[in-house]
């Protein structure tokens, strides 16, 4: 059974509310699916027309190669960066002063590989400051602005980069435009990275900055190649599925964490993997005709993206990418051969598909942004041999107090969470054996916005 099939069994599971194993001080019930009106309103504002115009504007700069000109006002990465910054500044005017725009410049030394000389790069960022001073959470959504032709060192040839990755940047910009007027307790950051094609330099810089400055970064949603629904190679046209990649074993796992993982058998429950599950659940709740496919590997085979440096720093980070890539229009010189058009051009994109993928990201970011912080010190009691499971946790130390908590459960062989119970206490006993299921706990507000899930550790 999966989350998608779980809806069919919700009514049957309501009988748990009266289980004799629940103590009198506890409140527990299966939670019906609820949609937030503001999230639905924001999703309805996403415009295929806007997304296409944003992509075509980025294509108009000729090339956005990281090593291209930064002095021209009409072409190259410099002009593209300034344009994104100016658009972010327009959106910021609707935020009541809460959104600020930053050109985060940094110098990458020559690496003898894809950066032949010391090069100044910059990430363009729109930062929507949280409204709760006690809530220090940060959520990032990003895509990369730079583009490339067949030769990764060719900084002069036309490289439109419509789908790779103007699609991701257009998504980020459209989300910033729509979300700017709204108030979230935590801080949301919208980023157009530079230097992805040359070696993930922009995302590496920001991930290292986040670690150095002690950001409480709870989620990073990377979007790269998200606007094409057709594979000429496979003759498949599918705009109903999108992939989310997530790491299994955390990249910076310590030996102590590895021992705990082996004890729990939680190889499929890294924080990033549960972020991916979160995006699947929330995205499919709000977006029609989309199936979020969870890919249980860090990225496509032998490839990487801007979420990777955040994983290396220990943050929850995932990558969204289209289901079927079209390699005639990715990393290709613009040309015609034997009647076939090559090159990453906007006419080979599906902007309705991009709209749906934008909606999945927006729903996830908004739901997580409005949710309380995750519960602290989540534990499963192991002092007695029993066929039930007792979980306990603490109210999060920062931010608003949760209205309640969701306890998630699935069989050990299941890929996604299968059942969800709502409780108002910080301790619950369930009539299911901890030996047969995985559990996790989320904080929730009164509207049902939930934090990322936290797996319990053994407590005696």
C-alpha positions in Angstrom: 0.0 0.0 0.0 1.2 3.5 -0.8 0.2 7.1 0.0 -1.8 7.2 -3.2 -3.8 4.0 -2.2 -4.0 5.2 1.4 -6.9 7.5 0.6 -9.0 4.5 -0.2 -8.5 3.0 3.3 -8.8 6.2 5.4 -12.4 5.5 6.6 -11.5 2.0 7.7 -8.5 3.3 9.7 -10.7 5.7 11.7 -11.4 2.9 14.1 -8.0 3.5 15.6 -9.4 6.6 17.4 -11.1 4.3 19.9 -8.2 1.8 20.4 -7.9 0.7 24.1 -4.1 1.1 23.7 -4.5 4.9 23.5 -4.3 6.5 26.9 -7.0 9.0 28.1 -4.8 12.0 27.7 -4.1 11.3 24.1 -6.0 12.3 21.0 -5.5 10.2 17.9 -7.4 9.9 14.6 -6.8 9.4 10.9 -6.5 12.9 9.3 -8.5 13.7 6.2 -6.8 15.4 3.3 -7.2 19.2 3.6 -6.1 21.9 1.1 -5.0 25.4 2.1 -6.9 28.1 0.2 -3.9 30.4 0.0 -1.7 27.6 -1.5 -4.5 26.9 -4.0 -4.7 30.6 -4.8 -0.9 30.8 -5.4 -0.9 27.8 -7.6 -3.7 29.3 -9.7 -1.6 32.4 -10.2 1.2 30.4 -11.9 1.2 31.5 -15.6 2.4 29.4 -18.5 2.7 32.7 -20.4 5.0 34.2 -17.7 7.1 31.1 -17.6 7.6 31.1 -21.4 8.4 34.8 -21.5 11.0 34.4 -18.7 12.6 31.5 -20.6 12.7 33.3 -23.9 14.2 36.4 -22.3 17.0 34.3 -20.9 17.5 32.7 -24.3 17.8 36.2 -25.8 21.2 36.8 -24.1 22.7 34.5 -26.7 24.9 32.6 -24.2 24.9 32.5 -20.4 28.1 30.6 -20.2 29.8 31.2 -16.9 33.0 32.4 -18.7 31.1 34.6 -21.1 31.1 38.4 -21.1 30.1 40.4 -18.0 30.5 43.8 -19.5 27.9 43.7 -22.2 24.4 44.8 -21.4 22.7 42.7 -24.0 24.4 39.3 -24.0 26.4 37.0 -21.7 26.1 35.9 -18.1 26.7 39.4 -16.8 23.6 40.8 -18.6 21.5 37.8 -17.6 22.5 38.2 -13.9 21.5 41.8 -13.9 18.2 41.1 -15.6 17.3 38.4 -13.0 18.2 40.9 -10.2 16.0 43.6 -11.7 13.1 41.2 -12.0 13.5 40.1 -8.3 13.6 43.8 -7.3 10.2 44.2 -9.0 8.7 41.3 -7.1 10.2 42.7 -3.8 8.0 45.8 -4.1 5.0 43.7 -3.3 6.5 42.2 -0.1 6.1 45.2 2.3 9.8 45.4 2.7 10.3 41.8 3.7 12.0 40.7 0.4 15.5 41.8 -0.3 17.6 41.1 -3.4 21.3 40.2 -3.3 24.0 39.7 -5.9 26.2 37.3 -3.9 29.6 37.7 -5.7 32.5 35.4 -5.2 35.8 34.6 -7.0 36.6 31.1 -8.2 40.3 30.5 -8.5 41.5 28.8 -11.7 41.1 25.0 -11.3 43.0 23.7 -14.2 39.9 22.0 -15.5 36.8 24.1 -16.4 37.8 27.4 -14.9 41.0 28.5 -16.8 41.6 31.7 -14.9 40.4 33.3 -11.7 36.7 34.2 -12.4 34.2 36.3 -10.5 30.8 34.5 -10.3 27.6 35.5 -8.6 24.4 33.9 -7.3 21.3 36.1 -7.7 19.1 35.8 -4.6 15.7 37.1 -3.5 15.3 36.6 0.3 11.8 36.7 1.8 12.5 37.3 5.5 10.4 35.4 8.0 8.0 37.2 10.2 8.7 35.3 13.4 11.9 36.4 15.1 12.0 33.2 17.0 11.8 31.0 13.9 15.3 30.8 12.2 14.4 28.2 9.6 15.5 28.7 6.0 14.1 27.0 2.9 15.8 27.4 -0.5 14.5 26.8 -4.0 17.0 27.2 -6.9 17.9 26.6 -10.5 21.1 27.5 -12.4 21.3 30.5 -14.7 24.4 29.5 -16.7 24.2 27.5 -20.0 26.5 25.6 -22.3 27.0 24.3 -25.8 28.5 21.0 -26.8 32.0 22.1 -25.7 31.7 23.0 -22.0 34.6 25.5 -22.5 32.9 27.3 -25.4 32.0 30.7 -23.9 31.1 32.4 -27.2 28.9 30.2 -29.3 25.1 30.4 -29.0 23.9 28.4 -26.1 20.3 29.2 -25.4 19.9 26.9 -22.4 16.1 27.1 -22.6 15.4 23.9 -20.7 18.8 23.5 -19.1 18.3 25.5 -17.0 16.3 28.5 -17.9 13.3 26.3 -17.0 14.5 26.0 -13.4 15.3 29.7 -13.1 11.9 30.7 -14.6 10.3 28.5 -12.0 12.2 30.1 -9.2 11.3 33.6 -10.5 7.7 32.8 -10.9 7.5 31.4 -7.4 9.3 34.6 -6.0 6.8 36.8 -7.9 3.8 35.0 -6.5 5.0 34.3 -2.9 6.5 37.8 -2.2 3.3 39.3 -0.8 2.7 36.4 1.6 4.0 36.2 5.2 5.8 33.1 6.3 7.3 32.6 9.8 10.6 31.2 8.4 12.7 32.7 5.7 12.4 31.6 2.0 15.3 32.1 -0.4 14.9 32.0 -4.2 18.2 31.5 -6.0 19.6 31.6 -9.6 22.9 29.9 -9.3 26.0 30.5 -11.5 28.7 28.0 -12.4 26.7 24.8 -12.4 28.0 23.6 -15.7 31.6 24.4 -14.8 31.5 22.5 -11.5 28.6 23.4 -9.2 30.5 26.5 -8.1 27.5 28.7 -7.2 25.7 26.1 -5.1 29.0 25.1 -3.5 29.6 28.7 -2.5 26.1 29.1 -1.0 26.1 25.8 0.8 29.5 26.6 2.4 28.2 30.1 3.3 25.1 28.6 4.9 27.3 26.2 7.0 29.8 29.0 8.0 27.0 31.4 9.0 25.1 28.7 10.9 21.9 28.8 8.9 19.1 26.5 10.1 18.5 25.3 6.5 15.8 22.7 6.6 15.2 22.1 2.9 16.8 22.9 -0.5 14.7 22.2 -3.6 16.9 22.2 -6.7 15.2 22.3 -10.2 17.3 21.5 -13.2 15.9 20.5 -16.6 12.2 20.6 -15.7 10.4 21.9 -18.8 10.4 19.2 -21.5 7.9 16.3 -21.7 9.0 14.6 -24.9 11.7 12.1 -25.6 12.4 11.7 -29.3 14.6 8.8 -28.6 11.9 6.8 -26.9 9.0 8.4 -28.8 7.3 9.2 -25.5 5.3 12.3 -24.7 4.4 12.4 -21.0 3.6 15.5 -19.1 2.1 13.7 -16.1 5.3 12.5 -14.4 8.3 14.2 -12.9 11.2 12.8 -11.0 12.7 13.8 -7.6 16.1 12.5 -6.8 17.4 12.2 -3.3 20.4 10.7 -1.6 20.1 7.6 0.6 23.0 7.5 2.9 23.8 11.2 3.9 27.0 12.4 2.2 28.5 13.6 5.5 27.3 10.7 7.7 29.5 10.1 10.8 30.4 6.7 12.0 28.0 7.1 15.0 25.2 8.0 12.6 26.1 5.0 10.4 25.8 2.7 13.5 22.4 4.2 14.3 21.3 3.8 10.6 22.3 0.1 10.7 20.5 -0.4 14.0 17.3 1.1 12.7 17.5 -0.3 9.2 16.8 3.2 8.0 18.9 3.1 4.8 16.0 4.5 2.9 15.1 7.3 5.4 17.7 10.0 5.0 16.5 13.6 5.7 16.7 14.3 1.9 14.7 11.2 1.1 12.0 12.3 3.5 12.1 15.7 1.9 11.4 14.0 -1.5 8.5 12.1 0.1 7.2 15.4 1.5 7.3 17.0 -2.0 5.5 14.0 -3.4 2.7 14.0 -0.9 2.1 17.8 -0.9 2.6 18.2 -4.6 0.1 15.5 -5.6 -2.4 16.9 -3.0 -2.5 20.2 -4.8 -1.5 19.6 -8.4 -3.8 17.8 -10.8 -2.5 15.3 -13.4 1.0 15.0 -11.9 2.7 11.9 -10.6 5.8 12.7 -8.5 8.2 9.8 -9.1 10.7 9.2 -6.3 14.0 8.2 -7.7 16.0 6.5 -4.9 19.5 7.8 -6.0 21.2 11.1 -5.4 21.0 12.1 -9.1 20.9 10.7 -12.6 23.5 8.0 -13.3 27.0 9.4 -12.8 25.8 13.0 -12.9 25.1 15.7 -10.3 23.4 19.0 -9.7 23.2 22.0 -7.4 21.6 20.0 -4.5 24.8 18.0 -4.3 27.0 20.6 -2.4 24.1 21.1 0.1 24.1 17.3 0.7 27.8 17.4 1.3 27.3 20.0 4.0 24.7 17.8 5.7 21.5 19.6 4.5 18.3 18.0 3.2 18.4 18.7 -0.5 16.8 17.1 -3.6 16.6 17.6 -7.3 13.5 17.7 -9.5 14.0 16.8 -13.1 11.8 15.9 -16.0 10.8 12.3 -16.5 12.3 11.8 -20.0 15.2 14.0 -21.1 15.6 14.9 -24.8 19.4 14.8 -25.5 19.0 16.3 -29.0 18.2 19.5 -27.1 20.6 19.3 -24.2 24.3 20.2 -24.2 24.2 20.6 -28.0 25.4 23.2 -30.4 22.5 24.9 -32.2 22.5 23.4 -35.7 20.6 21.3 -38.2 21.9 17.9 -39.3 20.0 15.6 -41.7 16.9 17.5 -41.2 17.1 17.3 -37.4 17.2 20.5 -35.3 19.7 20.4 -32.4 20.1 22.8 -29.5 18.4 23.7 -26.3 15.7 26.0 -27.8 12.3 27.1 -26.2 10.2 25.6 -29.0 11.1 22.1 -27.7 9.7 22.8 -24.3 6.3 22.1 -22.8 5.3 25.2 -20.7 2.2 23.6 -19.3 4.4 20.8 -17.9 6.7 23.4 -16.5 3.7 25.1 -14.8 2.7 21.9 -13.1 6.3 21.3 -11.9 6.4 24.9 -10.6 3.2 24.2 -8.7 4.6 21.1 -7.0 7.6 23.2 -5.8 5.4 26.1 -4.7 3.0 23.9 -2.7 5.9 22.1 -1.0 7.8 25.3 -0.1 4.6 27.1 1.1 3.4 24.2 3.2 6.8 23.7 4.8 7.2 27.5 5.2 4.0 27.8 7.1 4.5 24.7 9.2 5.9 24.8 12.7 9.5 23.6 13.3 10.0 19.9 13.5 9.6 18.2 16.9 12.7 17.8 19.0 14.2 14.6 20.5 11.9 12.1 18.9 12.3 8.7 20.4 10.8 5.2 20.4 10.7 3.4 23.8 12.6 0.2 23.8 12.7 -0.7 27.5 10.2 -3.5 27.2 9.4 -6.3 24.8 6.0 -5.5 23.3 4.0 -5.7 20.1 3.0 -2.1 20.4 5.0 1.1 19.7 5.4 4.0 22.1 6.8 7.2 20.7 7.7 10.4 22.6 9.1 13.8 21.6 9.4 17.4 22.7 7.8 20.6 21.4 10.2 22.4 19.1 12.3 24.9 21.0 12.0 27.7 18.4 9.1 29.2 16.6 5.3 28.9 17.2 4.0 26.0 19.3 2.5 23.3 17.1 -1.3 22.7 17.3 -0.6 19.0 17.1 1.5 16.3 15.5 1.3 13.8 12.7 2.7 10.3 13.4 3.6 8.6 10.1 3.9 4.9 9.6 4.8 2.4 6.9 5.8 -1.2 6.5 9.6 -1.7 6.3 9.3 -2.8 2.7 7.1 0.2 1.7 8.8 3.1 -0.2 6.5 5.8 1.1 4.5 6.6 4.2 1.2 4.6 4.3 -0.7 5.9 7.3 -0.8 9.2 9.2 -2.3 9.8 12.6 -3.0 13.1 14.3 -2.2 13.5 18.0 -2.2 16.5 20.3 0.0 15.0 23.0 3.8 14.5 22.8 3.6 10.8 23.5 1.5 8.1 21.9 1.2 4.3 21.9 0.1 2.7 18.7 -1.1 -0.9 18.2 1.6 -1.7 15.8 5.0 -3.4 16.5 8.1 -1.2 16.1 9.8 -4.3 14.7 7.5 -4.4 11.7 7.1 -0.7 10.8 9.0 2.5 10.3 7.6 5.6 12.2 8.2 9.4 12.0 6.7 12.5 13.6 5.8 15.8 12.1 4.8 19.1 13.8 1.6 20.6 12.5 -0.3 23.9 12.8 -4.1 24.2 13.0 -4.4 24.5 9.2 -2.6 21.2 8.8 0.8 22.5 7.5 3.3 19.9 8.6 7.1 20.0 9.2 9.5 17.5 7.6 9.2 14.1 9.4 11.7 13.1 12.1 12.6 9.5 12.6 12.7 8.3 16.2 15.9 7.0 17.9 15.8 4.2 20.5 15.1 5.5 24.1 15.2 3.2 27.2 
